[in-house]
Amino acid sequence: MNSRCGSRKDLLQAKNAMPRIARLGHKCPPVLRLGLATRDDTRLEAEDVALAVKHGVNYLNWCGRDDALAEAMRKQRFDREKVVIAFQLEGRTKQAAGHEIANALQTLQTNRIDVVTFYYVEEPNEWEEITRPGGAMEAVEEARNLGKVRLRGLTTHQRVRR
């Protein structure tokens, strides 16, 4: 095999490699698999977020605190139509989730959140709380129907221990 093309093993690995771009659908732009997330204790500045977006990072996972990512959104440091904003929803009831979503829209000064993730769902009873009548899913579905949320997701950190 020609050295310019790489070995057969290299070609097979490339064929099976995870795509660099993910397509989320629901009018979201394709996103780079490398995203940027914030938490309370990060030292990111709004300019850092803008620089990451300038270099192709277009999936921003916001923790819900008024931080550098929120500031970058408010200052319109990037083209909103090319960037997906994900938001970590902690509330488990309809009332709590509705309040969080409204606060997120206000803090980010945007009319929609692209992805709302039910944050850190660890136990089956938490999922039952989210999805039962009066649970957070009702608030997310209402926001989706109003065009304020595009997609919903879930995060968990449970792993099989060996």
C-alpha positions as MATLAB code, in Angstrom:
seq = 'MNSRCGSRKDLLQAKNAMPRIARLGHKCPPVLRLGLATRDDTRLEAEDVALAVKHGVNYLNWCGRDDALAEAMRKQRFDREKVVIAFQLEGRTKQAAGHEIANALQTLQTNRIDVVTFYYVEEPNEWEEITRPGGAMEAVEEARNLGKVRLRGLTTHQRVRR';
ca = [
       0.000    0.000    0.000;
       1.191    3.506   -0.805;
       2.669    5.294    2.243;
       0.864    8.464    1.225;
      -2.492    6.777    1.829;
      -1.538    5.106    5.095;
      -1.708    1.475    6.069;
      -4.751   -0.779    5.763;
      -5.043   -0.662    9.570;
      -5.059    3.160    9.477;
      -7.773    3.137    6.813;
      -9.934    0.720    8.818;
      -9.528    2.823   11.962;
     -10.452    5.973   10.039;
     -13.518    4.234    8.590;
     -14.672    3.246   12.087;
     -13.740    6.552   13.738;
     -16.406    8.652   15.394;
     -17.526   11.409   13.028;
     -16.095   14.836   13.808;
     -19.493   16.456   13.302;
     -22.812   15.476   14.916;
     -26.201   16.262   13.441;
     -28.751   16.880   16.167;
     -31.691   17.738   13.917;
     -34.674   19.911   14.913;
     -33.231   22.939   13.096;
     -29.976   22.826   15.084;
     -26.834   23.387   13.046;
     -24.367   20.482   12.782;
     -22.031   20.627   15.783;
     -18.396   19.820   16.331;
     -18.119   16.851   18.711;
     -15.823   18.910   20.920;
     -17.969   21.254   22.969;
     -17.333   23.741   25.746;
     -18.949   23.489   29.173;
     -18.864   25.774   32.178;
     -19.277   25.279   35.904;
     -19.221   27.757   38.752;
     -15.504   27.521   39.366;
     -14.146   27.937   35.821;
     -11.865   30.805   35.005;
     -13.218   31.303   31.507;
     -13.910   34.813   30.311;
     -16.472   35.801   27.676;
     -13.583   36.420   25.286;
     -12.425   32.795   25.788;
     -15.872   31.523   24.816;
     -15.898   33.787   21.740;
     -12.432   32.552   20.748;
     -13.494   28.901   21.059;
     -16.518   29.593   18.842;
     -14.339   31.462   16.347;
     -12.199   28.323   16.066;
     -15.163   26.043   15.400;
     -16.541   25.003   18.793;
     -20.284   25.430   18.404;
     -21.807   23.301   21.177;
     -21.890   25.247   24.425;
     -23.120   23.464   27.546;
     -24.216   26.074   30.068;
     -24.499   25.269   33.780;
     -27.234   27.806   34.529;
     -25.066   30.274   36.445;
     -24.347   33.825   35.348;
     -20.855   33.116   34.068;
     -18.611   33.787   31.064;
     -20.742   31.723   28.711;
     -23.831   33.702   29.700;
     -21.914   36.949   29.264;
     -20.716   35.886   25.805;
     -24.331   35.126   24.848;
     -25.572   38.487   26.105;
     -22.821   40.371   24.279;
     -23.582   38.420   21.082;
     -19.956   37.385   20.698;
     -20.974   34.837   18.043;
     -23.642   34.047   15.443;
     -26.452   32.486   17.500;
     -27.803   30.565   14.495;
     -24.518   28.645   14.194;
     -24.109   27.796   17.883;
     -26.082   25.230   19.899;
     -26.763   26.166   23.508;
     -27.366   23.314   25.920;
     -28.635   23.953   29.431;
     -28.377   21.676   32.465;
     -31.791   21.547   34.141;
     -31.690   20.609   37.808;
     -35.375   20.983   38.726;
     -37.424   17.821   38.971;
     -40.895   19.357   39.233;
     -42.860   21.270   36.612;
     -42.760   24.427   38.714;
     -39.010   24.269   39.401;
     -38.161   23.405   35.789;
     -40.433   26.133   34.414;
     -38.747   28.677   36.651;
     -35.260   27.483   35.583;
     -36.109   27.635   31.880;
     -37.567   31.154   32.188;
     -34.514   32.280   34.158;
     -32.169   30.731   31.581;
     -33.856   32.533   28.695;
     -33.672   35.820   30.601;
     -30.065   35.388   31.760;
     -28.842   34.422   28.284;
     -31.054   37.062   26.633;
     -32.220   34.586   24.018;
     -35.602   33.352   22.875;
     -34.647   29.661   22.872;
     -32.458   26.994   24.396;
     -31.448   24.369   21.846;
     -30.950   21.434   24.222;
     -32.301   21.101   27.761;
     -30.725   18.206   29.627;
     -32.172   16.753   32.781;
     -29.004   17.051   34.785;
     -27.375   14.246   36.750;
     -30.207   11.704   36.772;
     -28.748    8.832   38.781;
     -31.602    6.662   40.030;
     -34.797    5.280   38.459;
     -36.904    7.145   41.026;
     -35.443   10.454   39.766;
     -36.612    9.653   36.224;
     -40.030    8.699   37.602;
     -40.213   12.075   39.397;
     -39.277   13.936   36.193;
     -41.808   12.117   34.008;
     -44.829   11.801   36.308;
     -47.694   14.338   36.197;
     -46.398   17.604   37.617;
     -42.818   16.594   36.819;
     -40.153   18.602   35.004;
     -40.905   16.915   31.666;
     -44.199   18.818   31.519;
     -42.388   22.170   31.713;
     -39.876   21.124   29.052;
     -42.636   19.904   26.729;
     -44.565   23.156   27.199;
     -41.401   25.120   26.354;
     -40.842   22.906   23.281;
     -44.395   23.533   22.096;
     -43.774   27.288   22.406;
     -40.485   27.048   20.456;
     -38.392   27.965   23.500;
     -36.652   24.554   23.591;
     -35.670   22.407   20.617;
     -34.377   19.166   22.118;
     -34.309   17.418   25.463;
     -31.673   15.118   26.858;
     -30.378   13.543   30.017;
     -27.035   13.309   31.784;
     -25.956   10.638   34.193;
     -22.645    9.642   35.614;
     -23.322    6.033   36.562;
     -20.767    3.567   35.300;
     -20.381   -0.130   35.786;
     -17.705   -0.667   38.411;
     -15.234   -3.462   37.776;
];
